[in-house]
Amino acid sequence: MNADVTGEAKGGVDRKIMKVLAGESVWPPPVWIMRQAGRYLPEYREMRARAGGFLDMCYNPDFAVEVTLQPIRRFGFDAAIMFSDILVVPHSLGQNVWFVEGEGPRLDPIATTDDVARLGERDPHLHLEPVFETLRRLRRALAPETALLGFCGAPWTVASYMIAGKSTPDQAPARIAAYADPAFMRALIDRLVETSIDYLVAQVDAGADAVQIFESFASALSAPLFEPLSLDPIRRIVSGLKARRPQARVIVFLRGGGPNLARLVEAGFADAIALDWSLDLARTLPGIPAKLPTQGNLDPLALVAGGAALDAGIDAVLAATKGRPHIFNLGHGIVPQTPVTHVERLVERVRGS
Ligand code: CP3
């Protein structure tokens, strides 16, 4: 089984991003953009208008492959990230998930340990098979030098949606639950850890060269909650994945990690650390071992603004990371109002450096 996937993995040594993830400094650095498939692209908006619901798109390999490839064709990024969403995991566990146009995700909130027990048996293979089919087709469609990335949400970030039932400014419902009912929170996090390991193993088997774990709400965690709700669950996912697929490479993105970023670095289990846009590289990089790959961290709104601010922002990231194993990226997802010409400019400037 997976003979061709193994062959692909061998080919992966020529993928710039894989060289960086192995600790090599590559110049100019490889580049991709978080949320690179999406509404800032007219061809995405056109397909989106013809498709059904957003989740249906995620489970439709024809659609998902096409929108994943759109930014690769346009900009020639060094990595394709499969088109899906972090919320397919709660959906695969039987929680009702849907997206409201112009507003974002909605879920039927869960609140008790019994609710966790009622979540379905973990079987990502059944529900998430279209995601794996998307990856298999992508690996065949991509040029050998383009890396293929899978992903999942970190348990705390996913749990905060499962508890609040929607996006919230400060993840208050999940934070309150963490204090008021730690047994519920632990049960939910444990379920997400187990499911995420299976999910990422299957992504690697389907052809993902590396996976990124998105902890988008790290900023909401107080110091005592960071270890049990973020750091430890992510550690368990990475070690569970690597126990079964030692070749897997994992990028961990903490948004708003603040002082907790140092704890992630010290913990030493991430193959690469994705830095958010709020971090001053001049102060942050000296605290990261020179061989530990980093990714980021241009402000997505500098990419919206363009012009001199964009050029200066790009140059600052390049100057700060030169000589290190670094993957050029934004410090959070690209936003829908970003002009396509500014993305072209970014790629040209990074590659021309
Ligand atoms: O990077 C990529 O191009 C791959 C696809 C991807 C999507 N979501 C597609 C998407 C990835 C990696 C994600 C991750 C994701 N989803 C995160 C973590 C990253 C981050 O931004 O912090 C989170 C928190 C979500 C949850 C989510 N999905 C929200 C809050 C929303 C609504 C807000 C928004 O941006 O519209 C989504 C919807 C979503 N996921 C869209 C896309 C392209 C837009 C939906 C649409 O086209 O209507």
Residues whose N, C-alpha, C, O or C-beta is under 5 A from the ligand:
A	BS01	CP3	I33 M34 R35 Q36 A37 G38 F54 I81 M82 F83 S84 D85 I86 G104 P105 S167 F214 S216 G333
